Amino acid sequence: MSSTYATDGAGAVNTGMIPPGKPMSLEQQILDKGSQMLQSLSPIRKMSQHACTFALYSHDMSRQIETHHFITRLNQDFLQAAVYDTDDSNGRLIGVEYIVSDTIFETLPPEEQKLWHSHAYEIKSGLWVHPRMPDMIVMPELKNLAKTYGKFWCTWQTDRGDKLPLGPPSLMMSPQAAEDGVVKPELVKKRDDKYNFSRDDLMKSRIEIPESEWINPTADYWRQHKKCFEVDVESTDMKKLCAFP
């Protein structure tokens, strides 16, 4: 059974930020405040970076979105990020990205590498930014990130007006310098105006950032093979539990 997508009765795209549901009750607000005070929420408190960049749907690269990554570094070679559609207080969690160093990436089997994208162009071209942080302060991290690879699954396609997370996840790709990977200038301008960045200035300041000696061509698979990856949902027989004696 293939997955289907719901639309509203009029078939119109709804760009509202809030999903359907009742406003939060006073009791719920009190409970949430109490939880924040009494529970550790340790994984969330480990988030130490906010990066803003752009991503493209693997199966339709004409669809491009601004993304906000709230990043936790587990060690020098592995990062994980909760991805939102905005950094405003009503931002919606739209996916997750895992980021690994080139050292780890080279240990992955080729079939797995096809699902990942490189970050070198994103960093050097001024598309990846840390809002409200001067480049000179985050330069050591940018140098690290330029040699990394990411795997980003989008679980909520807010750009098409979905008010709820619908359907299977979509694999996302990173911007590139040519062909379908070029980010639309109006998207970049809107982002730069919001945070008072100049992409041209960022590119100049990052020209000396060293890249990996070799960017594995199995990443960014679409560039070499003009093929994409798309997830679908099918019904299948359940595996039966083993009988215990």
C-alpha positions as a Markdown table, in Angstrom:
| # | Residue | x | y | z |
|---|---|---|---|---|
| 1 | Met | 0.0 | 0.0 | 0.0 |
| 2 | Ser | 1.7 | 3.2 | -1.1 |
| 3 | Ser | 1.5 | 6.3 | 1.1 |
| 4 | Thr | -0.8 | 9.2 | 0.2 |
| 5 | Tyr | -0.9 | 12.8 | 1.3 |
| 6 | Ala | -3.8 | 14.6 | 2.8 |
| 7 | Thr | -4.9 | 18.0 | 1.6 |
| 8 | Asp | -7.5 | 20.5 | 3.0 |
| 9 | Gly | -11.0 | 20.5 | 1.6 |
| 10 | Ala | -10.4 | 23.4 | -0.8 |
| 11 | Gly | -7.1 | 22.0 | -2.0 |
| 12 | Ala | -5.3 | 25.2 | -1.1 |
| 13 | Val | -1.8 | 25.5 | 0.4 |
| 14 | Asn | -2.0 | 26.6 | 4.0 |
| 15 | Thr | 1.1 | 28.4 | 5.2 |
| 16 | Gly | 0.0 | 28.8 | 8.8 |
| 17 | Met | 2.7 | 28.2 | 11.4 |
| 18 | Ile | 0.5 | 26.4 | 13.9 |
| 19 | Pro | -0.7 | 22.8 | 13.4 |
| 20 | Pro | -4.4 | 22.0 | 14.1 |
| 21 | Gly | -5.3 | 21.7 | 17.8 |
| 22 | Lys | -6.7 | 23.5 | 20.8 |
| 23 | Pro | -4.7 | 26.3 | 22.5 |
| 24 | Met | -2.7 | 25.1 | 25.5 |
| 25 | Ser | -4.7 | 25.1 | 28.7 |
| 26 | Leu | -3.4 | 26.8 | 31.8 |
| 27 | Glu | -2.9 | 23.4 | 33.5 |
| 28 | Gln | -0.7 | 22.3 | 30.6 |
| 29 | Gln | 1.4 | 25.4 | 30.8 |
| 30 | Ile | 1.9 | 25.0 | 34.5 |
| 31 | Leu | 2.9 | 21.3 | 34.0 |
| 32 | Asp | 5.3 | 22.3 | 31.2 |
| 33 | Lys | 7.0 | 25.0 | 33.4 |
| 34 | Gly | 7.3 | 22.5 | 36.3 |
| 35 | Ser | 8.8 | 19.9 | 34.1 |
| 36 | Gln | 11.4 | 22.4 | 32.8 |
| 37 | Met | 12.4 | 23.2 | 36.4 |
| 38 | Leu | 12.4 | 19.6 | 37.8 |
| 39 | Gln | 13.6 | 17.5 | 34.9 |
| 40 | Ser | 17.1 | 17.4 | 33.6 |
| 41 | Leu | 16.4 | 17.6 | 29.8 |
| 42 | Ser | 20.1 | 16.8 | 29.5 |
| 43 | Pro | 20.2 | 15.9 | 25.8 |
| 44 | Ile | 18.6 | 19.2 | 24.9 |
| 45 | Arg | 20.9 | 21.2 | 27.1 |
| 46 | Lys | 23.8 | 19.8 | 25.2 |
| 47 | Met | 22.8 | 21.6 | 22.1 |
| 48 | Ser | 25.6 | 24.1 | 21.7 |
| 49 | Gln | 25.2 | 25.5 | 18.2 |
| 50 | His | 22.6 | 27.1 | 15.9 |
| 51 | Ala | 23.4 | 26.9 | 12.2 |
| 52 | Cys | 21.2 | 28.2 | 9.4 |
| 53 | Thr | 21.6 | 26.9 | 5.8 |
| 54 | Phe | 19.6 | 25.5 | 3.0 |
| 55 | Ala | 18.5 | 22.0 | 1.9 |
| 56 | Leu | 17.0 | 20.5 | -1.3 |
| 57 | Tyr | 14.7 | 17.6 | -1.6 |
| 58 | Ser | 16.5 | 14.6 | -3.2 |
| 59 | His | 13.5 | 13.6 | -5.3 |
| 60 | Asp | 12.7 | 17.2 | -6.4 |
| 61 | Met | 15.6 | 19.6 | -6.1 |
| 62 | Ser | 13.5 | 22.5 | -7.3 |
| 63 | Arg | 12.1 | 22.5 | -3.8 |
| 64 | Gln | 14.5 | 24.3 | -1.6 |
| 65 | Ile | 14.1 | 25.3 | 2.0 |
| 66 | Glu | 15.9 | 27.3 | 4.7 |
| 67 | Thr | 16.8 | 25.1 | 7.6 |
| 68 | His | 17.8 | 25.8 | 11.2 |
| 69 | His | 20.1 | 23.1 | 12.8 |
| 70 | Phe | 20.4 | 23.0 | 16.6 |
| 71 | Ile | 23.5 | 20.9 | 17.0 |
| 72 | Thr | 25.0 | 18.7 | 19.7 |
| 73 | Arg | 28.6 | 17.5 | 19.3 |
| 74 | Leu | 29.0 | 14.0 | 20.8 |
| 75 | Asn | 32.7 | 13.9 | 20.0 |
| 76 | Gln | 35.1 | 15.5 | 17.5 |
| 77 | Asp | 33.9 | 13.3 | 14.7 |
| 78 | Phe | 30.1 | 13.1 | 15.2 |
| 79 | Leu | 27.4 | 15.7 | 15.5 |
| 80 | Gln | 23.6 | 15.4 | 15.6 |
| 81 | Ala | 21.1 | 18.1 | 14.9 |
| 82 | Ala | 17.4 | 18.7 | 15.4 |
| 83 | Val | 16.3 | 20.6 | 12.3 |
| 84 | Tyr | 13.6 | 23.3 | 12.5 |
| 85 | Asp | 12.0 | 25.5 | 9.8 |
| 86 | Thr | 12.8 | 28.7 | 11.8 |
| 87 | Asp | 14.5 | 29.8 | 14.9 |
| 88 | Asp | 11.4 | 31.6 | 16.1 |
| 89 | Ser | 9.7 | 30.3 | 19.3 |
| 90 | Asn | 7.0 | 28.6 | 17.2 |
| 91 | Gly | 9.5 | 26.8 | 15.0 |
| 92 | Arg | 8.4 | 23.3 | 13.8 |
| 93 | Leu | 10.7 | 20.3 | 14.1 |
| 94 | Ile | 11.0 | 19.2 | 10.5 |
| 95 | Gly | 13.8 | 16.6 | 10.6 |
| 96 | Val | 17.1 | 15.4 | 11.9 |
| 97 | Glu | 20.6 | 15.5 | 10.5 |
| 98 | Tyr | 23.6 | 13.4 | 11.4 |
| 99 | Ile | 27.1 | 14.8 | 10.6 |
| 100 | Val | 30.3 | 12.8 | 10.5 |
| 101 | Ser | 33.9 | 13.6 | 9.8 |
| 102 | Asp | 35.5 | 12.5 | 6.6 |
| 103 | Thr | 37.4 | 9.8 | 8.6 |
| 104 | Ile | 34.1 | 8.2 | 9.7 |
| 105 | Phe | 32.5 | 8.7 | 6.3 |
| 106 | Glu | 35.2 | 6.6 | 4.6 |
| 107 | Thr | 34.4 | 3.7 | 6.8 |
| 108 | Leu | 30.8 | 3.5 | 5.6 |
| 109 | Pro | 29.8 | 1.0 | 2.9 |
| 110 | Pro | 29.2 | 2.5 | -0.5 |
| 111 | Glu | 25.4 | 1.9 | -0.4 |
| 112 | Glu | 25.2 | 3.9 | 2.8 |
| 113 | Gln | 27.5 | 6.7 | 1.5 |
| 114 | Lys | 25.0 | 7.4 | -1.3 |
| 115 | Leu | 22.6 | 8.8 | 1.2 |
| 116 | Trp | 25.0 | 11.4 | 2.5 |
| 117 | His | 26.0 | 14.9 | 1.2 |
| 118 | Ser | 29.2 | 16.9 | 1.5 |
| 119 | His | 29.4 | 20.2 | 3.4 |
| 120 | Ala | 32.5 | 21.8 | 1.8 |
| 121 | Tyr | 30.7 | 24.0 | -0.7 |
| 122 | Glu | 28.0 | 24.9 | 1.8 |
| 123 | Ile | 30.6 | 26.2 | 4.2 |
| 124 | Lys | 33.0 | 27.9 | 1.7 |
| 125 | Ser | 30.2 | 29.6 | -0.3 |
| 126 | Gly | 28.7 | 31.4 | 2.7 |
| 127 | Leu | 25.5 | 29.4 | 2.7 |
| 128 | Trp | 26.1 | 27.8 | 6.1 |
| 129 | Val | 26.0 | 30.5 | 8.8 |
| 130 | His | 25.8 | 30.7 | 12.6 |
| 131 | Pro | 23.3 | 33.5 | 13.2 |
| 132 | Arg | 24.4 | 36.4 | 15.5 |
| 133 | Met | 28.0 | 34.9 | 15.6 |
| 134 | Pro | 30.9 | 36.7 | 13.8 |
| 135 | Asp | 32.7 | 34.4 | 11.3 |
| 136 | Met | 36.0 | 35.1 | 13.1 |
| 137 | Ile | 34.7 | 33.4 | 16.3 |
| 138 | Val | 33.2 | 30.3 | 14.6 |
| 139 | Met | 36.1 | 29.9 | 12.1 |
| 140 | Pro | 37.6 | 26.9 | 13.9 |
| 141 | Glu | 34.3 | 25.1 | 13.7 |
| 142 | Leu | 33.7 | 26.1 | 10.1 |
| 143 | Lys | 37.1 | 24.5 | 9.2 |
| 144 | Asn | 36.0 | 21.3 | 10.9 |
| 145 | Leu | 32.6 | 21.3 | 9.2 |
| 146 | Ala | 34.1 | 21.8 | 5.7 |
| 147 | Lys | 35.5 | 18.3 | 6.0 |
| 148 | Thr | 32.3 | 16.6 | 7.1 |
| 149 | Tyr | 29.4 | 14.8 | 5.5 |
| 150 | Gly | 25.7 | 14.9 | 6.5 |
| 151 | Lys | 22.6 | 12.7 | 6.3 |
| 152 | Phe | 19.4 | 14.7 | 6.6 |
| 153 | Trp | 15.9 | 13.2 | 6.8 |
| 154 | Cys | 13.0 | 15.7 | 6.5 |
| 155 | Thr | 9.9 | 14.4 | 8.3 |
| 156 | Trp | 7.6 | 17.4 | 8.0 |
| 157 | Gln | 7.3 | 19.1 | 4.6 |
| 158 | Thr | 6.1 | 22.5 | 5.7 |
| 159 | Asp | 7.2 | 24.1 | 2.5 |
| 160 | Arg | 4.3 | 22.5 | 0.6 |
| 161 | Gly | 1.8 | 23.6 | 3.3 |
| 162 | Asp | 1.5 | 20.5 | 5.4 |
| 163 | Lys | 0.0 | 21.4 | 8.7 |
| 164 | Leu | 1.0 | 18.0 | 10.1 |
| 165 | Pro | 4.0 | 15.6 | 9.4 |
| 166 | Leu | 2.6 | 13.5 | 6.6 |
| 167 | Gly | 4.0 | 10.6 | 4.7 |
| 168 | Pro | 7.4 | 9.0 | 4.9 |
| 169 | Pro | 10.6 | 11.0 | 5.5 |
| 170 | Ser | 12.4 | 12.6 | 2.5 |
| 171 | Leu | 16.1 | 12.5 | 2.0 |
| 172 | Met | 17.6 | 16.0 | 1.6 |
| 173 | Met | 20.7 | 17.1 | -0.3 |
| 174 | Ser | 23.1 | 20.0 | 0.2 |
| 175 | Pro | 23.5 | 23.0 | -2.1 |
| 176 | Gln | 26.2 | 22.8 | -4.8 |
| 177 | Ala | 27.8 | 25.2 | -7.2 |
| 178 | Ala | 26.1 | 24.1 | -10.4 |
| 179 | Glu | 23.1 | 22.5 | -12.0 |
| 180 | Asp | 20.1 | 21.6 | -9.8 |
| 181 | Gly | 22.1 | 22.3 | -6.6 |
| 182 | Val | 22.2 | 26.1 | -6.9 |
| 183 | Val | 20.2 | 27.8 | -4.2 |
| 184 | Lys | 17.7 | 30.4 | -5.4 |
| 185 | Pro | 19.1 | 33.9 | -4.8 |
| 186 | Glu | 15.9 | 35.1 | -3.3 |
| 187 | Leu | 16.1 | 32.5 | -0.5 |
| 188 | Val | 19.7 | 33.6 | 0.3 |
| 189 | Lys | 18.8 | 37.3 | 0.3 |
| 190 | Lys | 15.8 | 36.8 | 2.6 |
| 191 | Arg | 18.0 | 34.9 | 5.1 |
| 192 | Asp | 20.9 | 37.3 | 4.9 |
| 193 | Asp | 18.6 | 40.3 | 5.4 |
| 194 | Lys | 17.1 | 38.8 | 8.5 |
| 195 | Tyr | 20.5 | 38.2 | 10.1 |
| 196 | Asn | 22.5 | 41.0 | 8.6 |
| 197 | Phe | 24.9 | 38.8 | 6.6 |
| 198 | Ser | 26.5 | 39.4 | 3.3 |
| 199 | Arg | 27.1 | 36.1 | 1.4 |
| 200 | Asp | 29.8 | 37.8 | -0.7 |
| 201 | Asp | 31.7 | 39.0 | 2.3 |
| 202 | Leu | 31.4 | 35.5 | 3.9 |
| 203 | Met | 32.8 | 33.9 | 0.8 |
| 204 | Lys | 35.8 | 36.2 | 0.9 |
| 205 | Ser | 36.4 | 35.6 | 4.5 |
| 206 | Arg | 36.3 | 31.8 | 4.0 |
| 207 | Ile | 38.5 | 31.5 | 0.9 |
| 208 | Glu | 41.4 | 30.1 | 3.0 |
| 209 | Ile | 39.4 | 27.4 | 4.7 |
| 210 | Pro | 41.1 | 24.1 | 3.7 |
| 211 | Glu | 39.0 | 21.4 | 2.2 |
| 212 | Ser | 39.5 | 17.7 | 2.3 |
| 213 | Glu | 42.1 | 16.6 | -0.2 |
| 214 | Trp | 39.4 | 14.4 | -1.8 |
| 215 | Ile | 35.6 | 14.7 | -1.5 |
| 216 | Asn | 34.2 | 11.3 | -1.9 |
| 217 | Pro | 32.1 | 11.3 | -5.1 |
| 218 | Thr | 29.7 | 8.6 | -3.7 |
| 219 | Ala | 28.3 | 11.4 | -1.6 |
| 220 | Asp | 26.1 | 13.9 | -3.4 |
| 221 | Tyr | 25.2 | 10.8 | -5.5 |
| 222 | Trp | 22.8 | 12.8 | -7.8 |
| 223 | Arg | 25.7 | 14.8 | -9.3 |
| 224 | Gln | 27.5 | 11.8 | -10.7 |
| 225 | His | 24.5 | 9.6 | -11.6 |
| 226 | Lys | 21.5 | 11.9 | -12.1 |
| 227 | Lys | 19.5 | 9.6 | -9.8 |
| 228 | Cys | 17.7 | 10.4 | -6.5 |
| 229 | Phe | 16.4 | 8.4 | -3.6 |
| 230 | Glu | 12.8 | 8.5 | -2.5 |
| 231 | Val | 11.2 | 6.7 | 0.4 |
| 232 | Asp | 7.7 | 5.0 | 0.0 |
| 233 | Val | 5.6 | 3.1 | 2.4 |
| 234 | Glu | 4.4 | -0.4 | 1.6 |
| 235 | Ser | 2.4 | -3.0 | 3.6 |
| 236 | Thr | 4.3 | -6.2 | 4.4 |
| 237 | Asp | 3.7 | -9.3 | 6.5 |
| 238 | Met | 4.7 | -9.0 | 10.1 |
| 239 | Lys | 7.5 | -11.1 | 11.4 |
| 240 | Lys | 6.2 | -13.7 | 13.8 |
| 241 | Leu | 7.6 | -13.9 | 17.3 |
| 242 | Cys | 9.5 | -17.0 | 18.1 |
| 243 | Ala | 7.7 | -19.4 | 20.4 |
| 244 | Phe | 9.3 | -19.8 | 23.8 |
| 245 | Pro | 9.5 | -23.3 | 25.3 |
